[in-house]
Amino acid sequence: MKRLLVLSDDNTLIKSFINYYKDSSFYCVVIYDGKDMDLNQFDGIIIDFFMQNNDWYSVLKKIKNSYVFIIVPDLIVNIKKLLNKVPINYVFHKPFSMEFLEGMLNYYFYDDIKTSLSYKREIYMIFKELGFSFKLLGTKYLFYMLSLVLSEDKEIDTNLYYLTSNYYNEVADNVIKDVSYAIEKCFDNGENYELKEKIFGYTTKKDSGTVKNLTFIYNIYVYILYCLPDEEILIK
């Protein structure tokens, strides 16, 4: 389980994190001050950058191995001076949705997949545009399977289930069920039918059923390799 630390004195923001992550795959800790804490015990640290009475520069300098994300008001855009001094992975501008924030966290935290993942960003952005839930295990399994196909030239066949189950120490049948469920929820959410039809064609129609797991992987594979370079739909 990934460990996430949130530093904020914004009560609304704090409540959002507590409510959103109480049943999540992240272990989330929310505090007001991280000056006396070992920050490097966390996989990711989110800092509400304009908290009162805090020297965030000194806090950031203590961070060695964690991903760092900061939250700034929408009107505050000139932070280049800060970015040049300390390593920051992503800047969230208010307002933003918790779903978007979790999607970005998963984009970085999926580094536990030990492949070259030269297509990591493309896979993530397509999943985000299709409306996948990053809380589901099936989404993570799909991410890994696509990375094997794109980065390691693995065949798109049932062996992908066994490679994934071995990597995550899970039963292959559970991997199949979780992947099917993630795809089903993606097609049920009603988001971005234009992109779904572009990738999957007639299979997006309600009376045609859900796209099968390996068909889904194959279509995404083809789209990334042969269609994506000419598209702008994912660059937002």
Long-range contacts (C-beta under 8 A, 24 or more apart in sequence): 1-25, 1-26, 1-27, 2-26, 2-27, 2-43, 2-44, 2-105, 2-109, 3-27, 3-29, 3-41, 3-42, 3-43, 3-44, 4-28, 4-29, 4-42, 4-43, 4-44, 4-45, 4-46, 4-105, 5-29, 5-30, 5-31, 5-34, 5-37, 5-39, 5-42, 5-44, 5-45, 5-46, 5-66, 6-30, 6-31, 6-45, 6-46, 6-48, 7-31, 7-32, 7-33, 7-34, 7-45, 7-46, 7-47, 7-48, 7-51, 7-54, 7-59, 8-32, 8-46, 8-47, 8-48, 8-51, 8-71, 9-48, 9-51, 9-52, 10-48, 10-51, 13-48, 13-71, 16-98, 17-98, 20-98, 20-102, 24-102, 24-135, 25-135, 26-102, 26-105, 34-59, 35-59, 39-63, 39-66, 40-64, 40-65, 40-66, 42-66, 43-67, 43-109, 44-68, 44-69, 44-105, 44-108, 44-109, 45-69, 46-70, 46-71, 46-92, 46-101, 47-71, 49-79, 50-76, 57-82, 57-85, 57-86, 60-86, 60-88, 61-86, 63-87, 67-105, 67-108, 67-109, 69-104, 69-105, 99-134, 102-134, 102-135, 103-128, 103-134, 106-134, 106-140, 110-140, 110-143, 113-143, 113-144, 113-147, 115-147, 115-148, 115-151, 115-152, 116-151, 116-152, 117-147, 117-151, 118-150, 118-151, 119-146, 119-147, 119-150, 119-151, 119-224, 120-147, 122-224, 122-228, 122-234, 123-147, 123-150, 123-220, 123-224, 125-234, 126-195, 126-220, 126-223, 126-224, 126-234, 129-192, 129-195, 129-233, 129-234, 130-186, 130-191, 130-192, 130-195, 130-196, 131-186, 131-189, 131-190, 131-191, 131-192, 132-182, 132-185, 132-186, 133-182, 133-185, 133-186, 136-178, 136-181, 136-182, 136-185, 137-178, 137-182, 138-177, 138-178, 138-179, 138-180, 138-181, 138-182, 138-183, 139-182, 140-168, 141-168, 141-175, 141-178, 141-179, 141-182, 142-179, 142-182, 142-183, 142-216, 142-217, 144-168, 145-179, 145-217, 146-217, 146-220, 146-221, 149-217, 149-221, 150-221, 150-224, 150-225, 156-214, 156-217, 156-218, 156-221, 157-214, 158-214, 160-214, 160-217, 176-213, 179-213, 180-210, 180-213, 183-210, 183-211, 183-213, 183-216, 184-210, 187-211, 194-233, 195-233, 198-223, 198-227, 199-223
